[in-house]
Amino acid sequence: GLEMGKAWTAWWLAFMVGGVLTAPILMKADAPIVGAIRWDAWNGHGGGDLISSHVMRTLSPQQFHDRVPFYGMVVAPDNVSVDANQQAVMDMELQFAAAAGLRYFAYDTYCVWPADANLSQCAGYWGGPTPTSVDYKPSDPAYGLKLHLASEFAHLMNFTLLLLGASPATPMMRARYLPLLGHSSYQRVCGTPGCVNADRPLVFLFQASDNEAEMNGGWDAWRLQWEAFRNESLAQGSGNPYFVALDLTFDRAHTLQTNLGFDAVSAYALPTGV
């Protein structure tokens, strides 16, 4: 179980890989809830997604072709095409993930270019003196979540939001995310020992530090935004969000949890890159 502020979350996050499992894994009733982080930067359509371009370029040398995911194509000895922004691909990924025993996808979710350019926290994410992510301006960063919700296999996997940067708890972004927390497939957890009814929507925050707090007027002001997020979810009937602070080290994650009044901490990835 999880003791708030003392341990990593019990919902271990794994990165989605291209492996295929054809037989379902039988899960014990009390087995941990296991999910996969999705950074949907496999978008062959472009749309300002520089990471997708980098992914294809780094997989293009012939010695790396065995790492191309199942939906990719080797189009030349030194060139590959990778495009997961297709309904058929998502349909297969949902089936593969469910067969592997995963219970939910955690979708990296952030500012949309150029629709959110008027929001100062998004402008700070893309540029400025200390940007969170330099010039990473995808026009459709939520394409994976959209395909998930549109899939005939959506019932096989729940989903949750992995929010990034300074903007998620601003009034404009809360209005975008709150309806999703009430979705029937949104991943919910107990959050307290001995809980019987998992009724708290699971929400993660990553890429959040002093810099992002400053974009919101400091830690105290930013904490008030998250309290408003919590209260608005309760008011609309979607429950008390279970906010989890993510970082690459425990100390930084715990600081984020303490400063924003979150419920737990976890890691986005192994800091060694292993």
Sequence and secondary structure as in RCSB ss.txt:
>XXXX:A:sequence
GLEMGKAWTAWWLAFMVGGVLTAPILMKADAPIVGAIRWDAWNGHGGGDLISSHVMRTLSPQQFHDRVPFYGMVV
APDNVSVDANQQAVMDMELQFAAAAGLRYFAYDTYCVWPADANLSQCAGYWGGPTPTSVDYKPSDPAYGLKLHLA
SEFAHLMNFTLLLLGASPATPMMRARYLPLLGHSSYQRVCGTPGCVNADRPLVFLFQASDNEAEMNGGWDAWRLQ
WEAFRNESLAQGSGNPYFVALDLTFDRAHTLQTNLGFDAVSAYALPTGV
>XXXX:A:secstr
   TTTSB SS EEE  S    S     TT    EEEE     TT TT HHHHHHHHHH SGGGGGGS TT EEE
ETTEEE    SHHHHHHHHHHHHHTT  EEEEEE   TTTTTTSHHHHHHHSSSS SSTT   S TTHHHHHHHH
STTGGG EEEEEEESS TTSHHHHHHHHHHHTSTTB EE  STT  S  EEEEEEES SHHHHHHTTSHHHHHHH
HHHHHHHHHHHTS   EEEEEESSHHHHHHHHHHHT SEEEESS TT  
